[in-house]
Amino acid sequence: MDILNFYVTILGWLAYNVIMFSIEKDKYDSTHTTFPFRQYIGEYWDNWLASLIMAPVLLWLGYKQLDIISDPLSEHASTIRWTDLYYLASGFATEFVINLIKRIKK
């Protein structure tokens, strides 16, 4: 596993969670009310955990060379290619999987 892939995956996880936090906080900012930070943590800790667990899954996919668009004739270099953008999607991929499972269960 390339260490750069690990860093990009963690960066993607952090970016996703900061974006989600910002969206929720903006709802309170627009009404000029205090954001309930403790309540937010209590309600969203499981989402953070789920998306953090998705990070090693994405790293495993990359380790196994399961690129989104792969060229079977190319040698796999140890650098990040544009086809490795899914490393940034650890949070977004988690939400996709959660919503997919919810739809299947209906």
C-alpha positions as CSV (number, residue, x, y, z in Angstrom):
1,M,0.0,0.0,0.0
2,D,1.3,3.4,-0.9
3,I,1.4,5.8,2.1
4,L,0.1,8.6,-0.2
5,N,-3.1,6.5,-0.8
6,F,-3.6,6.3,3.0
7,Y,-3.2,10.1,3.4
8,V,-5.6,10.9,0.6
9,T,-8.2,8.5,2.0
10,I,-8.0,10.1,5.5
11,L,-8.1,13.5,3.9
12,G,-11.2,12.5,2.0
13,W,-12.8,11.2,5.2
14,L,-12.0,14.5,7.0
15,A,-13.2,16.6,4.1
16,Y,-16.5,14.7,4.0
17,N,-17.1,15.1,7.7
18,V,-16.2,18.8,7.7
19,I,-18.6,19.4,4.7
20,M,-21.4,17.6,6.5
21,F,-20.7,19.6,9.7
22,S,-20.7,22.8,7.8
23,I,-24.0,22.0,6.2
24,E,-25.6,21.3,9.6
25,K,-24.1,24.3,11.2
26,D,-25.2,26.6,8.4
27,K,-28.8,25.8,9.3
28,Y,-28.2,27.4,12.7
29,D,-26.1,30.2,11.4
30,S,-28.8,31.3,9.1
31,T,-31.2,31.7,12.0
32,H,-28.6,33.2,14.3
33,T,-29.0,30.5,16.9
34,T,-26.4,28.6,18.9
35,F,-25.3,25.4,17.3
36,P,-25.9,22.4,19.6
37,F,-22.4,20.9,19.3
38,R,-22.9,18.2,21.9
39,Q,-26.1,17.1,20.4
40,Y,-24.5,17.0,16.9
41,I,-21.7,14.7,18.2
42,G,-24.3,12.5,19.9
43,E,-26.3,12.1,16.7
44,Y,-23.5,11.8,14.2
45,W,-20.8,9.7,15.9
46,D,-22.0,6.6,14.2
47,N,-21.8,8.2,10.8
48,W,-18.2,9.2,11.5
49,L,-17.4,5.7,12.5
50,A,-19.1,4.1,9.5
51,S,-17.2,6.4,7.1
52,L,-14.0,5.8,8.9
53,I,-14.5,2.0,8.5
54,M,-15.1,2.6,4.8
55,A,-11.5,4.0,4.5
56,P,-9.7,0.7,4.9
57,V,-12.2,-0.9,2.4
58,L,-11.2,1.7,-0.2
59,L,-7.5,1.2,0.6
60,W,-8.0,-2.6,0.2
61,L,-9.6,-2.0,-3.2
62,G,-6.6,0.1,-4.2
63,Y,-4.2,-2.5,-2.9
64,K,-5.9,-5.2,-5.0
65,Q,-5.6,-2.9,-8.0
66,L,-9.3,-2.7,-8.4
67,D,-9.2,0.7,-10.2
68,I,-12.4,2.4,-11.3
69,I,-11.0,2.4,-14.8
70,S,-8.1,0.2,-15.1
71,D,-5.8,-0.6,-18.0
72,P,-4.9,-4.3,-17.8
73,L,-1.8,-3.7,-20.0
74,S,-0.2,-1.0,-17.9
75,E,2.2,-1.6,-15.1
76,H,0.7,-0.4,-11.8
77,A,2.9,2.3,-10.4
78,S,3.1,3.2,-6.7
79,T,1.7,6.7,-7.3
80,I,-1.8,7.9,-7.3
81,R,-3.4,8.1,-10.7
82,W,-6.6,9.9,-11.7
83,T,-8.4,6.6,-11.6
84,D,-7.7,6.5,-7.9
85,L,-10.0,9.4,-7.1
86,Y,-12.2,7.0,-5.1
87,Y,-9.7,7.3,-2.3
88,L,-11.1,10.7,-1.6
89,A,-14.6,9.3,-1.4
90,S,-14.5,7.4,1.9
91,G,-17.3,9.5,3.4
92,F,-19.3,9.9,0.2
93,A,-19.0,6.1,-0.5
94,T,-20.3,5.3,2.9
95,E,-23.4,7.5,2.4
96,F,-23.9,5.8,-1.0
97,V,-23.7,2.3,0.5
98,I,-26.0,3.3,3.4
99,N,-28.6,4.7,1.0
100,L,-28.3,1.7,-1.3
101,I,-28.9,-0.7,1.6
102,K,-31.9,1.4,2.8
103,R,-33.5,1.1,-0.7
104,I,-32.8,-2.6,-0.9
105,K,-34.5,-3.2,2.5
106,K,-37.7,-1.3,1.4
